[in-house]
């Protein structure tokens, strides 16, 4: 059964930024988009690039290695070379803590 795990505090991820976190044995890219938090797998399916290190524009992150683009909210692929999207995770804020469901 999935459960929420604390991965960061709200102050650790400023709007427009990302942070690499780990929960449930998974590497997850946590994003703050205008005060709303989203989480997707950190690893680009094309060649394994770290999505948490890619540039964020609005609700899109670009893989820093080869330029694939992903929807931060859903993990859907928006531009190649990646052919598939990545998993997304539910996020909630509890007090000052940011939690991801894994």
C-alpha positions in Angstrom: 0.0 0.0 0.0 1.3 3.4 -0.9 2.1 5.9 1.8 3.3 9.5 2.0 7.0 10.1 3.0 8.5 13.4 4.0 11.1 14.4 1.3 11.7 18.1 2.0 10.5 21.2 3.7 8.7 23.9 1.7 11.6 26.3 2.1 14.0 23.9 0.4 12.4 24.1 -3.0 11.7 27.7 -4.2 9.3 28.5 -7.0 10.7 27.6 -10.4 13.2 25.2 -8.9 13.7 21.4 -8.5 15.3 19.2 -5.9 16.4 15.6 -6.1 14.8 13.6 -3.3 14.6 9.9 -2.4 11.6 8.0 -1.1 10.7 4.4 -1.2 14.0 3.6 -2.8 13.2 5.8 -5.8 15.1 8.9 -7.0 12.4 11.6 -7.5 12.6 15.1 -8.9 10.5 17.5 -6.8 9.4 20.8 -8.3 7.8 23.9 -7.0 5.6 25.6 -9.7 4.2 28.8 -8.3 3.8 27.3 -4.9 2.3 24.0 -6.1 4.6 21.0 -5.7 4.9 18.1 -8.2 7.0 15.0 -8.3 8.2 12.8 -11.2 10.9 10.2 -11.7 14.3 11.8 -11.8 15.7 9.6 -14.6 15.0 10.5 -18.2 14.0 7.3 -20.1 16.1 8.3 -23.1 19.6 8.0 -21.7 19.2 8.4 -17.9 19.7 12.2 -17.6 18.9 13.7 -14.2 15.6 15.7 -14.6 16.1 17.5 -11.3 19.1 19.2 -12.8 17.3 20.4 -16.0 16.0 23.9 -16.6 12.4 24.6 -15.6 10.1 26.8 -17.6 6.6 27.1 -16.3 5.3 23.5 -16.0 8.0 22.0 -18.3 11.4 20.5 -17.4 14.1 19.9 -20.0 16.5 17.0 -19.6 20.0 18.5 -19.3 21.6 15.8 -21.3 19.7 15.6 -24.6 16.8 18.1 -24.4 13.8 15.9 -23.9 10.9 17.9 -22.4 8.5 16.6 -19.8 5.3 17.9 -18.2 6.2 18.4 -14.5 2.5 17.8 -13.5 2.1 14.5 -15.2 5.5 13.2 -16.3 4.2 13.1 -19.9 6.9 13.5 -22.6 6.4 16.7 -24.6 9.5 16.6 -26.9 11.9 13.9 -28.1 14.3 12.3 -28.1 12.6 10.5 -25.2 9.7 8.4 -26.5 7.9 7.8 -23.2 7.1 9.8 -20.2 8.1 9.2 -16.6 6.0 8.3 -13.5 4.5 11.0 -11.5 3.7 10.9 -7.8 1.1 12.6 -5.6 2.5 15.4 -3.4 1.0 17.0 -0.3 2.2 19.7 2.1 1.7 19.0 5.7 2.6 22.0 7.8 6.1 22.9 6.5 6.8 19.4 5.2 6.5 18.3 1.6 5.5 14.7 1.3 5.4 12.3 -1.7 3.3 9.2 -2.0 5.3 6.2 -2.9 
